[in-house]
Amino acid sequence: MSTLKRLIAELLWLGGAGVCAWFFPKTVLVIVGLGAVVTIALWRAEKSFV
């Protein structure tokens, strides 16, 4: 039962993100872009410690 609840929650989350992306495409692009920059920066920082 927990798996079904988690699947439904994930689908609702994805649907909500899709609705936001449909109505606010520029905002979503900025958020995704910032997330990509932060991810790359963290990846490079982690790689420098190894």
mmCIF entry with sequence, helices, sheets and N, C-alpha, C, O atoms, coordinates in Angstrom:
data_MODEL
# 
_entry.id   MODEL 
# 
_entity.id                         1 
_entity.type                       polymer 
_entity.pdbx_number_of_molecules   1 
# 
_entity_poly.entity_id                      1 
_entity_poly.type                           'polypeptide(L)' 
_entity_poly.nstd_linkage                   no 
_entity_poly.nstd_monomer                   no 
_entity_poly.pdbx_seq_one_letter_code       MSTLKRLIAELLWLGGAGVCAWFFPKTVLVIVGLGAVVTIALWRAEKSFV 
_entity_poly.pdbx_seq_one_letter_code_can   MSTLKRLIAELLWLGGAGVCAWFFPKTVLVIVGLGAVVTIALWRAEKSFV 
_entity_poly.pdbx_strand_id                 A 
# 
loop_
_entity_poly_seq.entity_id 
_entity_poly_seq.num 
_entity_poly_seq.mon_id 
_entity_poly_seq.hetero 
1 1  MET n 
1 2  SER n 
1 3  THR n 
1 4  LEU n 
1 5  LYS n 
1 6  ARG n 
1 7  LEU n 
1 8  ILE n 
1 9  ALA n 
1 10 GLU n 
1 11 LEU n 
1 12 LEU n 
1 13 TRP n 
1 14 LEU n 
1 15 GLY n 
1 16 GLY n 
1 17 ALA n 
1 18 GLY n 
1 19 VAL n 
1 20 CYS n 
1 21 ALA n 
1 22 TRP n 
1 23 PHE n 
1 24 PHE n 
1 25 PRO n 
1 26 LYS n 
1 27 THR n 
1 28 VAL n 
1 29 LEU n 
1 30 VAL n 
1 31 ILE n 
1 32 VAL n 
1 33 GLY n 
1 34 LEU n 
1 35 GLY n 
1 36 ALA n 
1 37 VAL n 
1 38 VAL n 
1 39 THR n 
1 40 ILE n 
1 41 ALA n 
1 42 LEU n 
1 43 TRP n 
1 44 ARG n 
1 45 ALA n 
1 46 GLU n 
1 47 LYS n 
1 48 SER n 
1 49 PHE n 
1 50 VAL n 
# 
_struct_asym.id          A 
_struct_asym.entity_id   1 
# 
loop_
_struct_conf.conf_type_id 
_struct_conf.id 
_struct_conf.pdbx_PDB_helix_id 
_struct_conf.beg_label_comp_id 
_struct_conf.beg_label_asym_id 
_struct_conf.beg_label_seq_id 
_struct_conf.pdbx_beg_PDB_ins_code 
_struct_conf.end_label_comp_id 
_struct_conf.end_label_asym_id 
_struct_conf.end_label_seq_id 
_struct_conf.pdbx_end_PDB_ins_code 
_struct_conf.beg_auth_comp_id 
_struct_conf.beg_auth_asym_id 
_struct_conf.beg_auth_seq_id 
_struct_conf.end_auth_comp_id 
_struct_conf.end_auth_asym_id 
_struct_conf.end_auth_seq_id 
_struct_conf.pdbx_PDB_helix_class 
_struct_conf.details 
_struct_conf.pdbx_PDB_helix_length 
HELX_P HELX_P1 AA1 SER A 2  ? PHE A 23 ? SER A 2  PHE A 23 1 ? 22 
HELX_P HELX_P2 AA2 PRO A 25 ? PHE A 49 ? PRO A 25 PHE A 49 1 ? 25 
# 
_struct_conf_type.id          HELX_P 
_struct_conf_type.criteria    ? 
_struct_conf_type.reference   ? 
# 
loop_
_atom_site.group_PDB 
_atom_site.id 
_atom_site.type_symbol 
_atom_site.label_atom_id 
_atom_site.label_alt_id 
_atom_site.label_comp_id 
_atom_site.label_asym_id 
_atom_site.label_entity_id 
_atom_site.label_seq_id 
_atom_site.pdbx_PDB_ins_code 
_atom_site.Cartn_x 
_atom_site.Cartn_y 
_atom_site.Cartn_z 
_atom_site.occupancy 
_atom_site.B_iso_or_equiv 
_atom_site.pdbx_formal_charge 
_atom_site.auth_seq_id 
_atom_site.auth_comp_id 
_atom_site.auth_asym_id 
_atom_site.auth_atom_id 
_atom_site.pdbx_PDB_model_num 
ATOM 1   N N  . MET A 1 1  ? 0.820  -1.198 0.000   1.00 0.00 ? 1  MET A N  1 
ATOM 2   C CA . MET A 1 1  ? 0.000  0.000  0.000   1.00 0.00 ? 1  MET A CA 1 
ATOM 3   C C  . MET A 1 1  ? 0.860  1.257  0.000   1.00 0.00 ? 1  MET A C  1 
ATOM 4   O O  . MET A 1 1  ? 0.501  2.266  -0.607  1.00 0.00 ? 1  MET A O  1 
ATOM 5   N N  . SER A 1 2  ? 1.995  1.188  0.684   1.00 0.00 ? 2  SER A N  1 
ATOM 6   C CA . SER A 1 2  ? 2.885  2.339  0.747   1.00 0.00 ? 2  SER A CA 1 
ATOM 7   C C  . SER A 1 2  ? 3.426  2.692  -0.636  1.00 0.00 ? 2  SER A C  1 
ATOM 8   O O  . SER A 1 2  ? 3.597  3.868  -0.957  1.00 0.00 ? 2  SER A O  1 
ATOM 9   N N  . THR A 1 3  ? 3.693  1.681  -1.448  1.00 0.00 ? 3  THR A N  1 
ATOM 10  C CA . THR A 1 3  ? 4.220  1.920  -2.782  1.00 0.00 ? 3  THR A CA 1 
ATOM 11  C C  . THR A 1 3  ? 3.191  2.647  -3.642  1.00 0.00 ? 3  THR A C  1 
ATOM 12  O O  . THR A 1 3  ? 3.544  3.547  -4.404  1.00 0.00 ? 3  THR A O  1 
ATOM 13  N N  . LEU A 1 4  ? 1.923  2.263  -3.526  1.00 0.00 ? 4  LEU A N  1 
ATOM 14  C CA . LEU A 1 4  ? 0.866  2.912  -4.296  1.00 0.00 ? 4  LEU A CA 1 
ATOM 15  C C  . LEU A 1 4  ? 0.717  4.373  -3.877  1.00 0.00 ? 4  LEU A C  1 
ATOM 16  O O  . LEU A 1 4  ? 0.577  5.247  -4.732  1.00 0.00 ? 4  LEU A O  1 
ATOM 17  N N  . LYS A 1 5  ? 0.745  4.648  -2.569  1.00 0.00 ? 5  LYS A N  1 
ATOM 18  C CA . LYS A 1 5  ? 0.635  6.019  -2.086  1.00 0.00 ? 5  LYS A CA 1 
ATOM 19  C C  . LYS A 1 5  ? 1.819  6.855  -2.575  1.00 0.00 ? 5  LYS A C  1 
ATOM 20  O O  . LYS A 1 5  ? 1.655  8.013  -2.958  1.00 0.00 ? 5  LYS A O  1 
ATOM 21  N N  . ARG A 1 6  ? 3.002  6.262  -2.559  1.00 0.00 ? 6  ARG A N  1 
ATOM 22  C CA . ARG A 1 6  ? 4.185  6.983  -3.018  1.00 0.00 ? 6  ARG A CA 1 
ATOM 23  C C  . ARG A 1 6  ? 4.105  7.257  -4.514  1.00 0.00 ? 6  ARG A C  1 
ATOM 24  O O  . ARG A 1 6  ? 4.478  8.341  -4.962  1.00 0.00 ? 6  ARG A O  1 
ATOM 25  N N  . LEU A 1 7  ? 3.627  6.294  -5.291  1.00 0.00 ? 7  LEU A N  1 
ATOM 26  C CA . LEU A 1 7  ? 3.477  6.471  -6.732  1.00 0.00 ? 7  LEU A CA 1 
ATOM 27  C C  . LEU A 1 7  ? 2.486  7.588  -7.037  1.00 0.00 ? 7  LEU A C  1 
ATOM 28  O O  . LEU A 1 7  ? 2.748  8.432  -7.894  1.00 0.00 ? 7  LEU A O  1 
ATOM 29  N N  . ILE A 1 8  ? 1.362  7.599  -6.348  1.00 0.00 ? 8  ILE A N  1 
ATOM 30  C CA . ILE A 1 8  ? 0.358  8.646  -6.561  1.00 0.00 ? 8  ILE A CA 1 
ATOM 31  C C  . ILE A 1 8  ? 0.920  10.007 -6.175  1.00 0.00 ? 8  ILE A C  1 
ATOM 32  O O  . ILE A 1 8  ? 0.692  10.993 -6.875  1.00 0.00 ? 8  ILE A O  1 
ATOM 33  N N  . ALA A 1 9  ? 1.656  10.069 -5.065  1.00 0.00 ? 9  ALA A N  1 
ATOM 34  C CA . ALA A 1 9  ? 2.258  11.336 -4.642  1.00 0.00 ? 9  ALA A CA 1 
ATOM 35  C C  . ALA A 1 9  ? 3.258  11.839 -5.674  1.00 0.00 ? 9  ALA A C  1 
ATOM 36  O O  . ALA A 1 9  ? 3.299  13.034 -5.968  1.00 0.00 ? 9  ALA A O  1 
ATOM 37  N N  . GLU A 1 10 ? 4.061  10.937 -6.223  1.00 0.00 ? 10 GLU A N  1 
ATOM 38  C CA . GLU A 1 10 ? 5.033  11.332 -7.241  1.00 0.00 ? 10 GLU A CA 1 
ATOM 39  C C  . GLU A 1 10 ? 4.348  11.822 -8.512  1.00 0.00 ? 10 GLU A C  1 
ATOM 40  O O  . GLU A 1 10 ? 4.787  12.799 -9.120  1.00 0.00 ? 10 GLU A O  1 
ATOM 41  N N  . LEU A 1 11 ? 3.279  11.149 -8.911  1.00 0.00 ? 11 LEU A N  1 
ATOM 42  C CA . LEU A 1 11 ? 2.542  11.569 -10.101 1.00 0.00 ? 11 LEU A CA 1 
ATOM 43  C C  . LEU A 1 11 ? 1.881  12.929 -9.888  1.00 0.00 ? 11 LEU A C  1 
ATOM 44  O O  . LEU A 1 11 ? 1.861  13.757 -10.798 1.00 0.00 ? 11 LEU A O  1 
ATOM 45  N N  . LEU A 1 12 ? 1.343  13.163 -8.695  1.00 0.00 ? 12 LEU A N  1 
ATOM 46  C CA . LEU A 1 12 ? 0.749  14.469 -8.394  1.00 0.00 ? 12 LEU A CA 1 
ATOM 47  C C  . LEU A 1 12 ? 1.808  15.563 -8.404  1.00 0.00 ? 12 LEU A C  1 
ATOM 48  O O  . LEU A 1 12 ? 1.575  16.656 -8.921  1.00 0.00 ? 12 LEU A O  1 
ATOM 49  N N  . TRP A 1 13 ? 2.984  15.265 -7.825  1.00 0.00 ? 13 TRP A N  1 
ATOM 50  C CA . TRP A 1 13 ? 4.082  16.224 -7.813  1.00 0.00 ? 13 TRP A CA 1 
ATOM 51  C C  . TRP A 1 13 ? 4.513  16.555 -9.243  1.00 0.00 ? 13 TRP A C  1 
ATOM 52  O O  . TRP A 1 13 ? 4.717  17.721 -9.580  1.00 0.00 ? 13 TRP A O  1 
ATOM 53  N N  . LEU A 1 14 ? 4.648  15.531 -10.076 1.00 0.00 ? 14 LEU A N  1 
ATOM 54  C CA . LEU A 1 14 ? 5.044  15.736 -11.468 1.00 0.00 ? 14 LEU A CA 1 
ATOM 55  C C  . LEU A 1 14 ? 3.967  16.516 -12.231 1.00 0.00 ? 14 LEU A C  1 
ATOM 56  O O  . LEU A 1 14 ? 4.282  17.392 -13.036 1.00 0.00 ? 14 LEU A O  1 
ATOM 57  N N  . GLY A 1 15 ? 2.705  16.194 -11.972 1.00 0.00 ? 15 GLY A N  1 
ATOM 58  C CA . GLY A 1 15 ? 1.608  16.926 -12.607 1.00 0.00 ? 15 GLY A CA 1 
ATOM 59  C C  . GLY A 1 15 ? 1.595  18.384 -12.200 1.00 0.00 ? 15 GLY A C  1 
ATOM 60  O O  . GLY A 1 15 ? 1.377  19.262 -13.035 1.00 0.00 ? 15 GLY A O  1 
ATOM 61  N N  . GLY A 1 16 ? 1.827  18.652 -10.922 1.00 0.00 ? 16 GLY A N  1 
ATOM 62  C CA . GLY A 1 16 ? 1.889  20.036 -10.442 1.00 0.00 ? 16 GLY A CA 1 
ATOM 63  C C  . GLY A 1 16 ? 3.030  20.794 -11.085 1.00 0.00 ? 16 GLY A C  1 
ATOM 64  O O  . GLY A 1 16 ? 2.876  21.957 -11.456 1.00 0.00 ? 16 GLY A O  1 
ATOM 65  N N  . ALA A 1 17 ? 4.175  20.143 -11.220 1.00 0.00 ? 17 ALA A N  1 
ATOM 66  C CA . ALA A 1 17 ? 5.318  20.774 -11.882 1.00 0.00 ? 17 ALA A CA 1 
ATOM 67  C C  . ALA A 1 17 ? 4.999  21.052 -13.352 1.00 0.00 ? 17 ALA A C  1 
ATOM 68  O O  . ALA A 1 17 ? 5.393  22.085 -13.894 1.00 0.00 ? 17 ALA A O  1 
ATOM 69  N N  . GLY A 1 18 ? 4.291  20.134 -13.985 1.00 0.00 ? 18 GLY A N  1 
ATOM 70  C CA . GLY A 1 18 ? 3.898  20.333 -15.377 1.00 0.00 ? 18 GLY A CA 1 
ATOM 71  C C  . GLY A 1 18 ? 2.951  21.501 -15.545 1.00 0.00 ? 18 GLY A C  1 
ATOM 72  O O  . GLY A 1 18 ? 3.074  22.272 -16.497 1.00 0.00 ? 18 GLY A O  1 
ATOM 73  N N  . VAL A 1 19 ? 2.005  21.638 -14.628 1.00 0.00 ? 19 VAL A N  1 
ATOM 74  C CA . VAL A 1 19 ? 1.065  22.769 -14.680 1.00 0.00 ? 19 VAL A CA 1 
ATOM 75  C C  . VAL A 1 19 ? 1.810  24.085 -14.489 1.00 0.00 ? 19 VAL A C  1 
ATOM 76  O O  . VAL A 1 19 ? 1.554  25.057 -15.200 1.00 0.00 ? 19 VAL A O  1 
ATOM 77  N N  . CYS A 1 20 ? 2.733  24.117 -13.524 1.00 0.00 ? 20 CYS A N  1 
ATOM 78  C CA . CYS A 1 20 ? 3.536  25.333 -13.307 1.00 0.00 ? 20 CYS A CA 1 
ATOM 79  C C  . CYS A 1 20 ? 4.367  25.655 -14.548 1.00 0.00 ? 20 CYS A C  1 
ATOM 80  O O  . CYS A 1 20 ? 4.475  26.817 -14.938 1.00 0.00 ? 20 CYS A O  1 
ATOM 81  N N  . ALA A 1 21 ? 4.951  24.634 -15.167 1.00 0.00 ? 21 ALA A N  1 
ATOM 82  C CA . ALA A 1 21 ? 5.762  24.848 -16.360 1.00 0.00 ? 21 ALA A CA 1 
ATOM 83  C C  . ALA A 1 21 ? 4.903  25.365 -17.516 1.00 0.00 ? 21 ALA A C  1 
ATOM 84  O O  . ALA A 1 21 ? 5.382  26.146 -18.338 1.00 0.00 ? 21 ALA A O  1 
ATOM 85  N N  . TRP A 1 22 ? 3.654  24.942 -17.585 1.00 0.00 ? 22 TRP A N  1 
ATOM 86  C CA . TRP A 1 22 ? 2.766  25.389 -18.658 1.00 0.00 ? 22 TRP A CA 1 
ATOM 87  C C  . TRP A 1 22 ? 2.391  26.862 -18.483 1.00 0.00 ? 22 TRP A C  1 
ATOM 88  O O  . TRP A 1 22 ? 2.378  27.624 -19.449 1.00 0.00 ? 22 TRP A O  1 
ATOM 89  N N  . PHE A 1 23 ? 2.086  27.255 -17.244 1.00 0.00 ? 23 PHE A N  1 
ATOM 90  C CA . PHE A 1 23 ? 1.629  28.621 -17.006 1.00 0.00 ? 23 PHE A CA 1 
ATOM 91  C C  . PHE A 1 23 ? 2.777  29.607 -16.764 1.00 0.00 ? 23 PHE A C  1 
ATOM 92  O O  . PHE A 1 23 ? 2.616  30.801 -17.018 1.00 0.00 ? 23 PHE A O  1 
ATOM 93  N N  . PHE A 1 24 ? 3.924  29.137 -16.280 1.00 0.00 ? 24 PHE A N  1 
ATOM 94  C CA . PHE A 1 24 ? 5.055  30.016 -15.977 1.00 0.00 ? 24 PHE A CA 1 
ATOM 95  C C  . PHE A 1 24 ? 6.339  29.468 -16.590 1.00 0.00 ? 24 PHE A C  1 
ATOM 96  O O  . PHE A 1 24 ? 7.253  29.091 -15.857 1.00 0.00 ? 24 PHE A O  1 
ATOM 97  N N  . PRO A 1 25 ? 6.427  29.415 -17.924 1.00 0.00 ? 25 PRO A N  1 
ATOM 98  C CA . PRO A 1 25 ? 7.590  28.764 -18.548 1.00 0.00 ? 25 PRO A CA 1 
ATOM 99  C C  . PRO A 1 25 ? 8.911  29.476 -18.253 1.00 0.00 ? 25 PRO A C  1 
ATOM 100 O O  . PRO A 1 25 ? 9.926  28.814 -18.035 1.00 0.00 ? 25 PRO A O  1 
ATOM 101 N N  . LYS A 1 26 ? 8.919  30.811 -18.241 1.00 0.00 ? 26 LYS A N  1 
ATOM 102 C CA . LYS A 1 26 ? 10.178 31.524 -17.987 1.00 0.00 ? 26 LYS A CA 1 
ATOM 103 C C  . LYS A 1 26 ? 10.653 31.285 -16.560 1.00 0.00 ? 26 LYS A C  1 
ATOM 104 O O  . LYS A 1 26 ? 11.847 31.092 -16.329 1.00 0.00 ? 26 LYS A O  1 
ATOM 105 N N  . THR A 1 27 ? 9.743  31.295 -15.616 1.00 0.00 ? 27 THR A N  1 
ATOM 106 C CA . THR A 1 27 ? 10.113 31.057 -14.224 1.00 0.00 ? 27 THR A CA 1 
ATOM 107 C C  . THR A 1 27 ? 10.690 29.661 -14.057 1.00 0.00 ? 27 THR A C  1 
ATOM 108 O O  . THR A 1 27 ? 11.700 29.481 -13.377 1.00 0.00 ? 27 THR A O  1 
ATOM 109 N N  . VAL A 1 28 ? 10.057 28.679 -14.672 1.00 0.00 ? 28 VAL A N  1 
ATOM 110 C CA . VAL A 1 28 ? 10.531 27.297 -14.568 1.00 0.00 ? 28 VAL A CA 1 
ATOM 111 C C  . VAL A 1 28 ? 11.906 27.164 -15.219 1.00 0.00 ? 28 VAL A C  1 
ATOM 112 O O  . VAL A 1 28 ? 12.770 26.458 -14.698 1.00 0.00 ? 28 VAL A O  1 
ATOM 113 N N  . LEU A 1 29 ? 12.116 27.834 -16.351 1.00 0.00 ? 29 LEU A N  1 
ATOM 114 C CA . LEU A 1 29 ? 13.425 27.772 -17.000 1.00 0.00 ? 29 LEU A CA 1 
ATOM 115 C C  . LEU A 1 29 ? 14.509 28.383 -16.116 1.00 0.00 ? 29 LEU A C  1 
ATOM 116 O O  . LEU A 1 29 ? 15.622 27.861 -16.055 1.00 0.00 ? 29 LEU A O  1 
ATOM 117 N N  . VAL A 1 30 ? 14.198 29.475 -15.435 1.00 0.00 ? 30 VAL A N  1 
ATOM 118 C CA . VAL A 1 30 ? 15.169 30.097 -14.532 1.00 0.00 ? 30 VAL A CA 1 
ATOM 119 C C  . VAL A 1 30 ? 15.483 29.150 -13.377 1.00 0.00 ? 30 VAL A C  1 
ATOM 120 O O  . VAL A 1 30 ? 16.649 28.977 -13.023 1.00 0.00 ? 30 VAL A O  1 
ATOM 121 N N  . ILE A 1 31 ? 14.459 28.536 -12.786 1.00 0.00 ? 31 ILE A N  1 
ATOM 122 C CA . ILE A 1 31 ? 14.674 27.615 -11.663 1.00 0.00 ? 31 ILE A CA 1 
ATOM 123 C C  . ILE A 1 31 ? 15.499 26.413 -12.107 1.00 0.00 ? 31 ILE A C  1 
ATOM 124 O O  . ILE A 1 31 ? 16.423 26.007 -11.402 1.00 0.00 ? 31 ILE A O  1 
ATOM 125 N N  . VAL A 1 32 ? 15.181 25.841 -13.257 1.00 0.00 ? 32 VAL A N  1 
ATOM 126 C CA . VAL A 1 32 ? 15.921 24.690 -13.762 1.00 0.00 ? 32 VAL A CA 1 
ATOM 127 C C  . VAL A 1 32 ? 17.362 25.095 -14.086 1.00 0.00 ? 32 VAL A C  1 
ATOM 128 O O  . VAL A 1 32 ? 18.297 24.346 -13.802 1.00 0.00 ? 32 VAL A O  1 
ATOM 129 N N  . GLY A 1 33 ? 17.538 26.267 -14.672 1.00 0.00 ? 33 GLY A N  1 
ATOM 130 C CA . GLY A 1 33 ? 18.883 26.748 -14.973 1.00 0.00 ? 33 GLY A CA 1 
ATOM 131 C C  . GLY A 1 33 ? 19.724 26.938 -13.727 1.00 0.00 ? 33 GLY A C  1 
ATOM 132 O O  . GLY A 1 33 ? 20.888 26.541 -13.692 1.00 0.00 ? 33 GLY A O  1 
ATOM 133 N N  . LEU A 1 34 ? 19.135 27.548 -12.696 1.00 0.00 ? 34 LEU A N  1 
ATOM 134 C CA . LEU A 1 34 ? 19.855 27.723 -11.437 1.00 0.00 ? 34 LEU A CA 1 
ATOM 135 C C  . LEU A 1 34 ? 20.192 26.373 -10.811 1.00 0.00 ? 34 LEU A C  1 
ATOM 136 O O  . LEU A 1 34 ? 21.289 26.180 -10.285 1.00 0.00 ? 34 LEU A O  1 
ATOM 137 N N  . GLY A 1 35 ? 19.253 25.452 -10.871 1.00 0.00 ? 35 GLY A N  1 
ATOM 138 C CA . GLY A 1 35 ? 19.505 24.116 -10.342 1.00 0.00 ? 35 GLY A CA 1 
ATOM 139 C C  . GLY A 1 35 ? 20.641 23.430 -11.078 1.00 0.00 ? 35 GLY A C  1 
ATOM 140 O O  . GLY A 1 35 ? 21.458 22.745 -10.462 1.00 0.00 ? 35 GLY A O  1 
ATOM 141 N N  . ALA A 1 36 ? 20.700 23.606 -12.385 1.00 0.00 ? 36 ALA A N  1 
ATOM 142 C CA . ALA A 1 36 ? 21.782 22.999 -13.170 1.00 0.00 ? 36 ALA A CA 1 
ATOM 143 C C  . ALA A 1 36 ? 23.127 23.610 -12.802 1.00 0.00 ? 36 ALA A C  1 
ATOM 144 O O  . ALA A 1 36 ? 24.119 22.896 -12.659 1.00 0.00 ? 36 ALA A O  1 
ATOM 145 N N  . VAL A 1 37 ? 23.162 24.936 -12.648 1.00 0.00 ? 37 VAL A N  1 
ATOM 146 C CA . VAL A 1 37 ? 24.416 25.601 -12.287 1.00 0.00 ? 37 VAL A CA 1 
ATOM 147 C C  . VAL A 1 37 ? 24.896 25.139 -10.918 1.00 0.00 ? 37 VAL A C  1 
ATOM 148 O O  . VAL A 1 37 ? 26.079 24.853 -10.738 1.00 0.00 ? 37 VAL A O  1 
ATOM 149 N N  . VAL A 1 38 ? 23.987 25.066 -9.958  1.00 0.00 ? 38 VAL A N  1 
ATOM 150 C CA . VAL A 1 38 ? 24.354 24.624 -8.610  1.00 0.00 ? 38 VAL A CA 1 
ATOM 151 C C  . VAL A 1 38 ? 24.821 23.169 -8.634  1.00 0.00 ? 38 VAL A C  1 
ATOM 152 O O  . VAL A 1 38 ? 25.797 22.816 -7.972  1.00 0.00 ? 38 VAL A O  1 
ATOM 153 N N  . THR A 1 39 ? 24.131 22.336 -9.389  1.00 0.00 ? 39 THR A N  1 
ATOM 154 C CA . THR A 1 39 ? 24.515 20.924 -9.488  1.00 0.00 ? 39 THR A CA 1 
ATOM 155 C C  . THR A 1 39 ? 25.909 20.775 -10.078 1.00 0.00 ? 39 THR A C  1 
ATOM 156 O O  . THR A 1 39 ? 26.716 19.996 -9.570  1.00 0.00 ? 39 THR A O  1 
ATOM 157 N N  . ILE A 1 40 ? 26.199 21.503 -11.134 1.00 0.00 ? 40 ILE A N  1 
ATOM 158 C CA . ILE A 1 40 ? 27.520 21.432 -11.766 1.00 0.00 ? 40 ILE A CA 1 
ATOM 159 C C  . ILE A 1 40 ? 28.587 21.963 -10.811 1.00 0.00 ? 40 ILE A C  1 
ATOM 160 O O  . ILE A 1 40 ? 29.669 21.385 -10.709 1.00 0.00 ? 40 ILE A O  1 
ATOM 161 N N  . ALA A 1 41 ? 28.289 23.065 -10.106 1.00 0.00 ? 41 ALA A N  1 
ATOM 162 C CA . ALA A 1 41 ? 29.257 23.621 -9.157  1.00 0.00 ? 41 ALA A CA 1 
ATOM 163 C C  . ALA A 1 41 ? 29.544 22.631 -8.030  1.00 0.00 ? 41 ALA A C  1 
ATOM 164 O O  . ALA A 1 41 ? 30.699 22.446 -7.647  1.00 0.00 ? 41 ALA A O  1 
ATOM 165 N N  . LEU A 1 42 ? 28.513 22.003 -7.504  1.00 0.00 ? 42 LEU A N  1 
ATOM 166 C CA . LEU A 1 42 ? 28.716 21.020 -6.441  1.00 0.00 ? 42 LEU A CA 1 
ATOM 167 C C  . LEU A 1 42 ? 29.467 19.796 -6.947  1.00 0.00 ? 42 LEU A C  1 
ATOM 168 O O  . LEU A 1 42 ? 30.308 19.240 -6.240  1.00 0.00 ? 42 LEU A O  1 
ATOM 169 N N  . TRP A 1 43 ? 29.167 19.383 -8.152  1.00 0.00 ? 43 TRP A N  1 
ATOM 170 C CA . TRP A 1 43 ? 29.863 18.238 -8.744  1.00 0.00 ? 43 TRP A CA 1 
ATOM 171 C C  . TRP A 1 43 ? 31.349 18.539 -8.899  1.00 0.00 ? 43 TRP A C  1 
ATOM 172 O O  . TRP A 1 43 ? 32.196 17.694 -8.608  1.00 0.00 ? 43 TRP A O  1 
ATOM 173 N N  . ARG A 1 44 ? 31.663 19.769 -9.366  1.00 0.00 ? 44 ARG A N  1 
ATOM 174 C CA . ARG A 1 44 ? 33.066 20.145 -9.541  1.00 0.00 ? 44 ARG A CA 1 
ATOM 175 C C  . ARG A 1 44 ? 33.770 20.265 -8.184  1.00 0.00 ? 44 ARG A C  1 
ATOM 176 O O  . ARG A 1 44 ? 34.931 19.880 -8.049  1.00 0.00 ? 44 ARG A O  1 
ATOM 177 N N  . ALA A 1 45 ? 33.072 20.792 -7.192  1.00 0.00 ? 45 ALA A N  1 
ATOM 178 C CA . ALA A 1 45 ? 33.668 20.922 -5.869  1.00 0.00 ? 45 ALA A CA 1 
ATOM 179 C C  . ALA A 1 45 ? 33.936 19.546 -5.265  1.00 0.00 ? 45 ALA A C  1 
ATOM 180 O O  . ALA A 1 45 ? 34.988 19.311 -4.670  1.00 0.00 ? 45 ALA A O  1 
ATOM 181 N N  . GLU A 1 46 ? 32.975 18.648 -5.427  1.00 0.00 ? 46 GLU A N  1 
ATOM 182 C CA . GLU A 1 46 ? 33.159 17.295 -4.892  1.00 0.00 ? 46 GLU A CA 1 
ATOM 183 C C  . GLU A 1 46 ? 34.321 16.604 -5.600  1.00 0.00 ? 46 GLU A C  1 
ATOM 184 O O  . GLU A 1 46 ? 35.099 15.888 -4.970  1.00 0.00 ? 46 GLU A O  1 
ATOM 185 N N  . LYS A 1 47 ? 34.434 16.817 -6.897  1.00 0.00 ? 47 LYS A N  1 
ATOM 186 C CA . LYS A 1 47 ? 35.496 16.181 -7.666  1.00 0.00 ? 47 LYS A CA 1 
ATOM 187 C C  . LYS A 1 47 ? 36.871 16.713 -7.251  1.00 0.00 ? 47 LYS A C  1 
ATOM 188 O O  . LYS A 1 47 ? 37.860 15.983 -7.317  1.00 0.00 ? 47 LYS A O  1 
ATOM 189 N N  . SER A 1 48 ? 36.939 17.976 -6.827  1.00 0.00 ? 48 SER A N  1 
ATOM 190 C CA . SER A 1 48 ? 38.218 18.559 -6.452  1.00 0.00 ? 48 SER A CA 1 
ATOM 191 C C  . SER A 1 48 ? 38.720 18.005 -5.115  1.00 0.00 ? 48 SER A C  1 
ATOM 192 O O  . SER A 1 48 ? 39.921 18.041 -4.850  1.00 0.00 ? 48 SER A O  1 
ATOM 193 N N  . PHE A 1 49 ? 37.817 17.493 -4.271  1.00 0.00 ? 49 PHE A N  1 
ATOM 194 C CA . PHE A 1 49 ? 38.225 16.931 -2.983  1.00 0.00 ? 49 PHE A CA 1 
ATOM 195 C C  . PHE A 1 49 ? 38.774 15.517 -3.103  1.00 0.00 ? 49 PHE A C  1 
ATOM 196 O O  . PHE A 1 49 ? 39.468 15.041 -2.204  1.00 0.00 ? 49 PHE A O  1 
ATOM 197 N N  . VAL A 1 50 ? 38.472 14.852 -4.195  1.00 0.00 ? 50 VAL A N  1 
ATOM 198 C CA . VAL A 1 50 ? 38.891 13.454 -4.356  1.00 0.00 ? 50 VAL A CA 1 
ATOM 199 C C  . VAL A 1 50 ? 40.253 13.336 -4.945  1.00 0.00 ? 50 VAL A C  1 
ATOM 200 O O  . VAL A 1 50 ? 40.746 12.226 -5.143  1.00 0.00 ? 50 VAL A O  1 
# 
